[in-house]
Amino acid sequence: MKINVLGGGPSGLYFALLAKRRFPEADICVHEQNPRGATYGFGIVLADRGLDRLQKADPVSYQAIVDASFVTRHRFMTHPDETLFIEGGGYGGSVARLKLLQILEARCEALGVHITYGVRVEDLGALEKADLVVGADGVNSMLRKRHEAAFGTTSRLLTNHLAWYGTEKHFAYPVMSYRRHAGGHFVAVAYPYSERMSTFVAECDKDTWINLHMDAMSDAERQALVEKVFAEELQGQPLISNKSVWHNLPVVRNRQWSVGHRVLIGDALHSAHPSIGSGTRIAMEDAIALADALVATPDDIPAALANFRKMREPGKLKLVAAAEKSFNWFETFPVKVDTLGAVPFIFDYLMRTGRVGDERLQAEYPEFMAHYGHRRHEGVSTQEVAPA
């Protein structure tokens, strides 16, 4: 069996190592356009939910990932009126993106997967001369764009702008902070991914972007603005840029998951959104499902790809639907900040996807509910209360 994988990110590398474990004689090659050791971004979240699937799929890489992860629980949320400590919820793990890639690369190479770096694929036709071609090359997937009509691709941009930074300000707990500044609205999410470093994601709505003339600012000026807005959170530590370009996130969807012997996984198939968390883990779970489907019918690739979708789609679409509710909530966060008090606002946030109701709130956040449950609707009229 000959398999070409486009994209050396977590989903592409993970699929390659899983397929090689199951088919040791297969010729599997991962094609990554960036140089080895180059990555854009800082820490990524690998929350505890679902990590048992990674452990079952490949115990060796799972243990290496766990050992390299920084694990936290609880979080702080700051509304302009009040900061609340939210106890409970699942344990969250985060790992440096570069370290995760190094773990997966080492595991691939130990199993005999061939990885090419630093070469942009110009001739997809040559790579498509394989039994299976896997598009794991992200939201700008070349494989998907080449067959866009056949995949039935749709794409649109969200209106909020955001950028990923790093910082040496170490947060003891993950932080989500909403701030008003010069008539604009900002939100930042920060979380530690090592003993020394944290990821810091800053976001603003469309009106803030326009009214504060952020569209005319340089990247350095935007970074300085964020440092000013979130000076209390950063406590004098600067932000660190690594291709930290402000942009609108795309929403990519595909009517077909596969076309012939070509298949999409990860962000190439369904773009993730940081507000839902665990986008990397979800993409790696795509890889698990695809590898499992190949095992079921190794001599019939079309049947394997059909089975991949059949197995993966029900659970994946629930996550996609939750992500859409979440990013739609963030698209209107300034109105919520201005109309809801701190406690009702945080309840609205926790319940934004429709997957968390009263029973789950009580089970996962008992301390939070005991401290703040009686303030859930303070200052909110019956008509304004968000449905559970």
HUCOR-V316953 format. One record per residue. RES is the residue in three letters. BURIAL is b if it has 9 or more other C-alpha atoms within 8 Angstrom, else e. Layout:
res | burial
RES | BURIAL
RES | BURIAL
//
This chain:
res | burial
MET | e
LYS | b
ILE | b
ASN | b
VAL | b
LEU | b
GLY | b
GLY | b
GLY | b
PRO | b
SER | b
GLY | b
LEU | b
TYR | b
PHE | b
ALA | b
LEU | b
LEU | b
ALA | b
LYS | b
ARG | e
ARG | e
PHE | e
PRO | e
GLU | e
ALA | b
ASP | e
ILE | b
CYS | b
VAL | b
HIS | b
GLU | b
GLN | b
ASN | b
PRO | e
ARG | e
GLY | e
ALA | e
THR | e
TYR | e
GLY | b
PHE | b
GLY | b
ILE | b
VAL | b
LEU | b
ALA | b
ASP | b
ARG | e
GLY | e
LEU | b
ASP | e
ARG | e
LEU | b
GLN | b
LYS | e
ALA | e
ASP | b
PRO | b
VAL | e
SER | b
TYR | b
GLN | b
ALA | b
ILE | b
VAL | e
ASP | e
ALA | e
SER | b
PHE | b
VAL | b
THR | b
ARG | b
HIS | b
ARG | b
PHE | b
MET | b
THR | b
HIS | b
PRO | b
ASP | e
GLU | e
THR | b
LEU | e
PHE | b
ILE | b
GLU | b
GLY | b
GLY | e
GLY | b
TYR | b
GLY | b
GLY | b
SER | b
VAL | b
ALA | b
ARG | b
LEU | b
LYS | b
LEU | b
LEU | b
GLN | b
ILE | b
LEU | b
GLU | b
ALA | e
ARG | b
CYS | b
GLU | b
ALA | e
LEU | b
GLY | e
VAL | b
HIS | b
ILE | b
THR | b
TYR | b
GLY | b
VAL | b
ARG | e
VAL | e
GLU | e
ASP | e
LEU | e
GLY | e
ALA | e
LEU | b
GLU | b
LYS | e
ALA | b
ASP | b
LEU | b
VAL | b
VAL | b
GLY | b
ALA | b
ASP | b
GLY | b
VAL | b
ASN | e
SER | b
MET | e
LEU | b
ARG | b
LYS | e
ARG | e
HIS | e
GLU | b
ALA | e
ALA | e
PHE | b
GLY | b
THR | b
THR | e
SER | e
ARG | e
LEU | e
LEU | b
THR | e
ASN | b
HIS | b
LEU | b
ALA | b
TRP | b
TYR | b
GLY | b
THR | b
GLU | b
LYS | b
HIS | b
PHE | b
ALA | e
TYR | b
PRO | b
VAL | b
MET | b
SER | b
TYR | b
ARG | b
ARG | b
HIS | e
ALA | e
GLY | e
GLY | b
HIS | b
PHE | b
VAL | b
ALA | b
VAL | b
ALA | b
TYR | b
PRO | b
TYR | b
SER | b
GLU | e
ARG | b
MET | b
SER | b
THR | b
PHE | b
VAL | b
ALA | b
GLU | b
CYS | b
ASP | b
LYS | b
ASP | e
THR | b
TRP | b
ILE | b
ASN | e
LEU | e
HIS | e
MET | b
ASP | e
ALA | e
MET | b
SER | e
ASP | b
ALA | e
GLU | e
ARG | b
GLN | b
ALA | e
LEU | e
VAL | b
GLU | b
LYS | e
VAL | b
PHE | b
ALA | b
GLU | e
GLU | e
LEU | b
GLN | e
GLY | e
GLN | e
PRO | b
LEU | b
ILE | e
SER | e
ASN | e
LYS | e
SER | b
VAL | e
TRP | e
HIS | e
ASN | b
LEU | b
PRO | b
VAL | b
VAL | b
ARG | b
ASN | b
ARG | e
GLN | e
TRP | b
SER | b
VAL | b
GLY | e
HIS | b
ARG | b
VAL | b
LEU | b
ILE | b
GLY | b
ASP | b
ALA | b
LEU | b
HIS | b
SER | b
ALA | b
HIS | b
PRO | e
SER | e
ILE | b
GLY | e
SER | b
GLY | b
THR | b
ARG | b
ILE | b
ALA | b
MET | b
GLU | b
ASP | b
ALA | b
ILE | b
ALA | b
LEU | b
ALA | b
ASP | b
ALA | b
LEU | b
VAL | e
ALA | e
THR | b
PRO | e
ASP | e
ASP | e
ILE | b
PRO | e
ALA | e
ALA | b
LEU | b
ALA | b
ASN | b
PHE | b
ARG | b
LYS | e
MET | e
ARG | b
GLU | e
PRO | e
GLY | e
LYS | e
LEU | e
LYS | e
LEU | e
VAL | b
ALA | e
ALA | b
ALA | b
GLU | e
LYS | b
SER | b
PHE | b
ASN | e
TRP | b
PHE | e
GLU | b
THR | b
PHE | b
PRO | e
VAL | e
LYS | b
VAL | b
ASP | e
THR | e
LEU | b
GLY | b
ALA | b
VAL | b
PRO | b
PHE | b
ILE | b
PHE | b
ASP | b
TYR | e
LEU | e
MET | b
ARG | b
THR | b
GLY | b
ARG | e
VAL | b
GLY | b
ASP | e
GLU | e
ARG | b
LEU | b
GLN | b
ALA | e
GLU | b
TYR | b
PRO | b
GLU | b
PHE | b
MET | b
ALA | e
HIS | e
TYR | b
GLY | e
HIS | e
ARG | e
ARG | b
HIS | b
GLU | e
GLY | e
VAL | b
SER | e
THR | e
GLN | e
GLU | e
VAL | e
ALA | e
PRO | e
ALA | e
//
